[in-house]
Amino acid sequence: MSINRYIDHTLLKPEATEAQIVELCREAVRYQFASVCINPCYIAVAARELRGSGVKTGTVIGFPLGATTREVKVFEAEQAMRNGAEELDMVMNIGALKAGLREAVAGEIRAVVEAARGKALVKVIIECCLLTEEEKIAACQIVQEAGANFVKTSTGFASGGATVKDVRLIRQTVGPDMGIKASGGIRDYRTALAMIEAGANRIGTSSGVAIFREANP
């Protein structure tokens, strides 16, 4: 298994500098990771560094709370794609889900999916650590029905990250064909491998280089 092709090489810290983003991109090219995942202000920088490399430029939408409006998320997605983003990790409206406002949650995901159609993958962060098991299942069903490409476990900024149990539940809910991104707290090869075995297609981590080196000593 080529672990590098599962990794979204991530730097979302608020204090990240342009120089650090450039280095992140160069590492992603060197190790041929699937993508980088960076804050929207650095999309153009990342797109320039990654051009022609086969590594995708990814960014976040409505991050990290998911509490911006539908219109803002769509605008953010459209601007991100104009700047070169090829993958969009959007945060679901978590409060609306917990309030049972299923159509409101689905509507904003559909709006971003429609804006991204033919231009970018859409991964929807459901923030598992804030949801009950029933809410996780409902969130996965909504994301799938709204036409997104991936369910993503976590932002990495809430009270917990990815767990094998959650990845397994998501896979059971969405079936064999939809993407799953496990993200948050994945810092070593053993944990990454466990997530993949549970059903993850992507691993969001800031420890991509360490994981690759552990897998390929």
C-alpha positions in Angstrom: 0.0 0.0 0.0 1.3 3.5 -0.9 0.4 5.4 2.2 1.5 8.7 0.6 -1.5 8.7 -1.8 -3.9 8.7 1.2 -2.4 11.7 2.8 -3.8 15.3 2.7 -0.8 17.2 4.0 -2.3 19.7 6.3 -1.4 23.1 7.8 -4.3 25.0 9.2 -2.8 26.8 12.2 -3.8 30.4 12.4 -0.1 31.4 12.8 1.0 29.6 9.6 3.2 31.8 7.4 3.6 31.8 3.6 7.1 30.4 4.0 5.6 27.4 5.9 3.0 26.9 3.3 5.6 26.8 0.6 7.6 24.2 2.5 4.4 22.2 3.1 3.8 22.2 -0.7 7.4 21.2 -1.5 7.1 18.3 1.0 3.8 17.2 -0.6 5.5 17.2 -4.0 8.6 15.4 -2.7 6.5 12.6 -1.1 3.7 12.7 -3.7 0.9 13.1 -1.2 -2.7 13.3 -2.5 -3.2 16.9 -1.6 -2.3 19.8 0.7 -5.0 21.3 2.9 -4.4 24.9 3.8 -6.3 28.0 4.8 -8.0 30.0 2.0 -5.6 33.0 2.1 -2.8 30.7 0.8 -4.6 29.0 -2.0 -2.9 30.9 -4.8 0.5 30.3 -3.2 -0.2 26.5 -3.0 -1.6 26.3 -6.5 1.5 28.0 -7.8 3.8 25.6 -5.9 1.9 22.5 -6.9 1.3 23.2 -10.6 2.0 20.2 -12.7 3.0 18.0 -9.7 -0.1 15.8 -9.5 -0.7 17.0 -5.9 -4.1 18.7 -5.5 -4.6 22.1 -3.9 -7.2 21.8 -1.0 -8.7 24.3 1.3 -11.4 24.7 4.0 -14.8 26.4 3.8 -16.8 27.7 6.8 -13.9 26.6 8.9 -13.7 25.6 11.8 -17.2 26.2 13.1 -19.5 25.7 10.1 -21.6 28.5 11.4 -21.4 30.9 8.5 -24.4 31.3 6.2 -25.0 29.3 3.0 -24.3 32.3 0.9 -21.0 32.9 2.5 -19.9 29.3 2.1 -20.8 29.4 -1.6 -18.9 32.6 -2.1 -15.9 31.2 -0.2 -16.0 28.1 -2.4 -16.3 30.1 -5.6 -13.4 32.4 -4.6 -11.3 29.4 -3.5 -11.8 27.7 -6.9 -10.9 30.9 -8.8 -7.7 31.0 -6.8 -6.9 27.4 -7.7 -8.5 25.1 -5.2 -9.3 21.7 -6.5 -10.7 20.2 -3.2 -13.0 21.9 -0.7 -13.4 20.7 2.9 -16.5 22.4 4.1 -17.8 22.3 7.7 -21.5 21.3 8.0 -23.8 23.5 10.0 -23.6 21.4 13.2 -26.1 23.4 15.2 -28.7 23.1 12.4 -28.2 19.3 12.3 -28.6 19.0 16.1 -31.8 21.0 15.9 -33.2 18.6 13.3 -33.1 21.1 10.4 -32.2 18.4 7.9 -33.3 20.4 4.8 -31.3 23.5 5.8 -28.2 21.4 6.3 -28.7 19.6 3.0 -29.5 22.8 1.2 -26.2 24.5 2.0 -24.2 21.3 1.1 -26.1 21.1 -2.2 -25.4 24.7 -2.9 -21.6 24.2 -2.5 -21.7 21.0 -4.4 -23.4 22.7 -7.3 -20.9 25.6 -7.2 -18.1 23.1 -7.3 -19.5 20.8 -10.0 -16.8 19.8 -12.5 -14.3 22.0 -10.8 -13.5 20.6 -7.3 -14.2 17.7 -4.9 -16.4 18.5 -1.9 -15.6 16.9 1.5 -18.1 17.7 4.3 -16.8 17.8 7.8 -19.5 16.5 10.2 -17.4 17.0 13.5 -18.1 13.6 14.9 -17.0 14.5 18.5 -20.0 16.8 18.8 -22.6 14.3 17.6 -24.5 11.4 19.0 -24.4 8.1 17.0 -27.8 8.8 15.6 -26.7 12.3 14.5 -23.6 10.9 12.9 -25.7 8.6 10.8 -28.1 11.4 9.9 -25.2 13.6 8.9 -23.7 11.0 6.7 -27.0 10.4 4.9 -27.5 14.1 4.3 -24.0 14.6 3.0 -24.4 11.6 0.6 -27.9 12.7 -0.6 -26.6 16.2 -1.2 -24.1 14.9 -3.6 -20.8 15.6 -1.9 -17.8 13.4 -2.6 -16.5 12.7 0.9 -17.6 12.6 4.5 -14.8 14.0 6.8 -14.7 13.1 10.5 -13.3 16.3 12.1 -11.8 19.7 11.9 -9.1 18.9 14.4 -10.1 22.1 16.2 -13.0 20.7 18.4 -12.8 18.4 21.4 -11.8 15.3 19.6 -10.5 13.9 16.3 -11.0 10.8 14.1 -11.7 7.4 15.7 -11.7 4.0 14.1 -15.2 3.5 15.5 -16.5 6.6 13.7 -14.8 5.8 10.4 -16.3 2.3 10.6 -19.8 3.8 11.3 -19.5 6.2 8.4 -18.5 3.4 6.0 -21.4 1.3 7.1 -23.7 4.2 6.5 -22.5 5.5 3.2 -21.6 2.2 1.6 -18.5 1.2 -0.4 -18.3 3.9 -3.0 -18.3 7.3 -1.2 -15.1 8.9 0.1 -14.2 9.1 3.8 -11.6 11.4 5.1 -10.3 10.6 8.6 -8.8 13.8 10.2 -7.8 15.0 13.6 -5.2 13.5 15.9 -3.6 11.1 13.3 0.1 11.3 14.0 1.6 7.9 13.3 1.5 5.1 10.8 -0.3 2.6 13.0 -3.2 5.0 13.5 -3.3 6.0 9.9 -3.4 2.3 8.8 -6.2 1.6 11.3 -8.3 4.4 9.8 -7.7 3.0 6.3 -8.6 -0.5 7.3 -11.8 0.9 8.9 -12.7 2.4 5.5 -11.0 5.8 5.1 -9.8 6.8 1.6 -7.9 9.9 2.8 -6.0 10.8 6.0 -5.9 14.5 7.0 -2.8 15.1 9.0 0.0 17.5 9.7 2.3 14.5 10.4 2.4 13.2 6.8 6.2 13.2 6.4 6.6 11.3 9.7 3.9 8.8 8.8 5.5 8.2 5.4 9.0 7.7 6.9 7.6 5.3 9.5 6.0 3.3 6.8 9.1 3.4 4.6 12.1 3.2 7.0 
